[in-house]
Amino acid sequence: MKLVVLSRSRKIPSTKRLIEAAQERGHQVRVLNPTGVTVRLGRGRSELHYRGKKLRTPDVVIPRIASSIASYGLAVVEQFQAQGAIVLNSARAIGLSRNPARCLHRLASAGLDIPATVISREVEDLQGMVDEVGGVPVLVKLWQGSERRGVMVCESRQSLEAALEAVLGLGHNIVMQEYVRKAQRDVRVFVVGGKALAAVSRTAKAGRLSRTLSRFASLEACPVTDSLRDAAEAAAQLSELEVCAVDLLETQPRGSKPGRARVFEIHASPALPEMEQRAKVDLATAIIERAEQLLADSVS
């Protein structure tokens, strides 16, 4: 199998793990920086060039598109797909996952449980918005156009007002969500090919309120319960992602009542090494095996 990983650098830990897993299974792997790929279009003709040389269409492309280059990177992904390459994930699916409003709307419309959420461009009724999501602290997500730009936690109404005054003045849209409470767990579930393979719970370090996987949080492997599996796999299917991490809030079970899982975010290019280390699951190999399966299905 000829495999292309779209990534800014082969030295990035997640990209490195994909290269190792693919080479261990005997595949040819090439890493292409999306910013170095040129899309050439014309009537009846479309080509991809990389640093001046025409690219041959690989069997499979695994996009690892950073948010900073998403618009251009997704155009490259779409062209690879148009030329017949199998893509894990499609440009359409990545774009959907990175638009909080569209993604959450799709999940909620399909009946999935999500945290209390308010989406707005204005904050005339700030107290009403805060009350709707259960009071402070609240999670605030910012995005410009179709791309998410950042996430922050506001611990008081005063800090929320100051933050919103700044970001709304810059023209950002906001998504305000319920923040994890003491009776809930913050869980990330890794899904490949529609199957939940591993889960970790995340706990903010002392003095920090953060859900960022790679910073300010300690990770611990946890079982993939039925509620987590059902919610994560349904979210992956609705978002059309072959590879993703689904972030959920899970209430603690009480007596005979099982925990309740609610989806609050989906990531199309989740980090691999730390998740693999904590969960003791070879996720990189699982991704390569899924690519092999899709390729075999396409020629059978």
C-alpha positions in Angstrom: 0.0 0.0 0.0 1.2 3.5 -0.9 0.3 5.8 1.9 0.5 9.6 2.2 0.3 11.3 5.6 -0.6 15.0 5.2 1.3 16.7 8.1 3.5 19.7 8.7 6.4 17.5 9.8 7.3 13.8 10.1 8.8 14.7 13.5 5.4 15.5 15.0 4.8 12.6 17.5 1.4 11.5 16.1 2.8 11.5 12.5 5.8 9.6 13.6 3.6 6.9 15.2 1.7 6.5 11.9 4.9 6.2 9.9 6.2 3.5 12.3 3.0 1.5 12.3 2.7 1.6 8.5 6.3 0.7 7.9 6.1 -2.2 10.4 3.3 -3.6 8.1 5.4 -3.2 5.0 3.8 -0.2 3.5 5.4 2.7 1.6 4.9 6.0 3.5 5.4 9.5 2.4 4.8 12.6 4.5 3.7 15.7 2.6 3.4 19.2 4.1 0.0 20.4 2.9 1.3 23.9 2.4 3.8 22.6 -0.1 1.1 20.9 -2.3 -0.2 22.9 -5.3 -3.6 22.1 -6.7 -3.8 22.7 -10.5 -7.3 22.7 -12.0 -8.5 23.2 -15.6 -11.2 22.0 -17.9 -11.0 18.2 -17.9 -7.7 18.3 -16.0 -6.8 18.3 -12.3 -3.3 17.6 -10.8 -1.5 17.9 -7.6 2.1 19.0 -7.5 4.5 18.9 -4.5 7.4 21.4 -4.6 7.4 21.6 -8.3 6.9 17.9 -9.1 3.6 16.2 -10.2 2.2 13.8 -7.5 1.1 10.3 -8.3 -2.2 9.4 -6.6 -1.5 7.2 -3.6 -3.7 4.4 -2.4 -4.6 6.0 0.9 -4.2 9.5 2.4 -4.3 10.2 6.2 -4.9 13.9 6.8 -3.4 15.5 9.9 -4.5 19.0 9.1 -3.6 21.7 11.6 -6.3 24.4 12.3 -3.9 27.1 11.2 -3.9 25.8 7.6 -7.3 24.1 7.6 -8.9 26.0 4.7 -6.0 25.2 2.3 -5.3 21.8 3.7 -8.9 20.6 3.2 -8.7 21.7 -0.4 -5.7 19.4 -0.8 -7.6 16.6 0.9 -10.6 17.1 -1.4 -8.4 16.9 -4.5 -6.7 13.7 -3.4 -10.2 12.2 -2.9 -11.3 13.4 -6.3 -8.4 11.7 -7.9 -9.4 8.4 -6.4 -7.4 8.1 -3.2 -9.0 6.6 -0.1 -9.0 9.3 2.5 -9.2 8.9 6.3 -10.9 11.5 6.9 -12.7 13.3 4.1 -12.5 17.1 3.8 -16.3 17.3 4.3 -16.1 15.4 7.6 -13.1 17.3 8.9 -14.8 20.6 8.1 -18.0 19.6 9.9 -16.1 18.5 13.0 -14.3 21.8 13.3 -17.5 23.9 13.2 -19.0 23.6 16.7 -22.4 25.0 15.7 -22.9 22.7 12.8 -21.5 19.6 14.5 -23.5 20.0 17.7 -26.7 20.8 15.7 -26.2 17.6 13.7 -25.7 15.5 16.9 -28.6 17.0 18.7 -30.9 16.7 15.7 -30.1 13.0 15.5 -31.1 12.6 19.2 -27.6 12.4 20.8 -27.2 13.7 24.2 -25.0 16.9 24.4 -24.2 19.2 27.3 -26.3 22.3 27.7 -25.1 24.7 24.9 -25.8 28.2 23.8 -24.6 29.5 20.4 -24.7 33.2 19.8 -23.1 36.3 18.2 -24.4 38.6 20.9 -24.7 38.5 24.7 -27.5 40.9 25.5 -28.9 38.3 27.9 -25.7 37.1 29.4 -27.2 35.9 32.7 -29.8 33.9 30.8 -27.1 32.3 28.7 -25.1 31.4 31.9 -28.2 30.0 33.6 -29.0 27.9 30.5 -25.7 26.0 30.8 -25.9 25.6 34.6 -24.0 28.6 35.9 -20.3 29.4 36.1 -17.8 28.0 35.5 -18.6 27.8 31.8 -16.8 26.5 28.8 -16.5 29.1 26.0 -15.5 28.1 22.4 -14.6 30.7 19.9 -14.5 30.4 16.1 -14.2 32.7 13.1 -16.1 31.7 10.0 -16.0 27.9 9.9 -12.9 27.3 11.9 -12.7 26.9 15.7 -10.0 29.2 17.1 -9.8 28.4 20.8 -11.4 27.2 24.1 -11.4 28.9 27.5 -13.0 28.4 30.8 -14.5 31.3 32.7 -14.8 30.7 36.4 -16.9 33.8 37.3 -19.4 36.1 35.7 -16.8 38.9 35.9 -14.2 37.0 34.0 -16.8 35.9 31.5 -17.9 39.4 30.8 -14.3 40.6 30.3 -13.5 37.7 28.0 -16.6 38.1 25.9 -16.2 41.8 25.6 -12.8 41.2 24.1 -13.6 38.3 21.7 -16.9 39.7 20.4 -15.2 42.9 19.7 -12.9 41.0 17.3 -15.9 39.5 15.5 -15.8 36.0 16.9 -18.8 33.8 17.2 -19.2 31.9 20.5 -20.4 28.6 21.8 -21.0 28.5 25.6 -21.3 25.1 27.2 -21.8 23.5 30.5 -18.5 22.7 32.3 -17.6 19.4 33.9 -19.0 19.1 37.5 -18.0 17.0 40.4 -20.6 14.4 39.6 -19.2 14.0 36.1 -16.2 12.6 34.4 -14.4 14.1 31.4 -13.7 11.3 29.0 -12.0 11.0 25.6 -12.9 8.0 23.5 -10.8 7.1 20.4 -12.8 5.7 17.5 -11.5 4.0 14.3 -13.7 2.6 11.6 -16.8 3.2 13.7 -15.5 1.2 16.7 -14.6 2.7 20.0 -11.1 1.3 20.8 -9.9 3.1 23.9 -10.9 5.6 26.5 -9.1 7.9 29.0 -10.6 10.1 31.8 -9.0 13.6 32.1 -8.6 15.5 35.4 -7.5 19.1 35.5 -4.4 19.7 37.6 -4.6 21.7 40.8 -5.4 25.3 40.0 -6.4 24.6 36.4 -9.7 24.3 34.7 -8.9 22.7 31.4 -10.0 20.0 29.0 -6.9 20.2 26.8 -5.6 16.7 26.4 -1.9 17.6 26.0 -1.7 20.4 28.6 -2.8 21.0 32.2 -4.6 17.6 32.6 -3.7 14.2 33.9 -4.9 11.1 32.0 -6.0 7.8 33.3 -7.2 4.8 31.3 -10.8 3.9 31.9 -13.2 1.2 30.6 -15.2 1.9 27.5 -18.6 1.5 29.1 -21.7 0.8 27.1 -22.9 4.4 27.4 -19.5 5.8 26.3 -19.3 3.3 23.4 -22.8 4.0 22.1 -22.4 7.8 22.3 -18.9 7.9 20.8 -19.6 5.5 17.9 -22.9 7.3 17.1 -21.1 10.7 17.1 -18.3 9.3 14.8 -20.9 8.0 12.4 -22.9 11.2 12.3 -19.7 13.2 11.7 -18.7 10.9 8.9 -15.2 10.5 10.4 -13.2 7.3 10.0 -10.7 8.3 12.7 -11.6 10.6 15.6 -11.6 11.3 19.3 -14.9 12.0 20.9 -14.9 14.0 24.1 -17.8 13.3 26.5 -19.2 14.1 29.9 -20.2 11.0 31.8 -22.2 11.1 34.9 -21.2 8.7 37.6 -23.5 5.6 37.9 -25.8 5.5 40.9 -26.8 2.1 42.2 -28.4 0.2 39.4 -28.5 3.2 37.1 -25.7 3.3 34.5 -23.7 6.5 33.8 -25.0 8.9 31.2 -22.7 10.0 28.4 -23.0 13.3 26.6 -20.9 14.4 23.6 -19.4 17.9 23.7 -16.7 17.8 21.0 -15.2 15.7 18.2 -11.6 15.8 17.0 -10.7 14.8 13.5 -6.9 14.8 14.1 -6.5 13.6 17.7 -3.1 13.1 19.3 -1.9 9.5 19.4 1.1 8.9 21.7 -0.2 10.0 25.1 -3.5 8.3 24.5 -1.7 5.1 23.4 0.5 5.2 26.5 -2.3 5.7 29.0 -4.8 3.3 27.4 -2.2 0.6 26.4 -3.8 0.3 23.0 -1.9 0.5 19.6 -4.1 3.1 17.9 -1.6 3.9 15.1 -1.7 0.3 13.9 -5.5 0.2 14.2 -5.6 3.2 11.8 -3.3 1.5 9.3 -5.4 -1.6 9.5 -8.5 0.4 8.8 -6.8 1.9 5.7 -5.9 -1.6 4.6 -9.5 -2.8 5.0 -10.9 0.2 3.0 -8.4 -0.4 0.2 -9.2 -4.1 0.0 -12.9 -3.3 -0.1 -12.4 -0.8 -2.9 -10.8 -3.4 -5.2 -12.9 -6.4 -4.3 
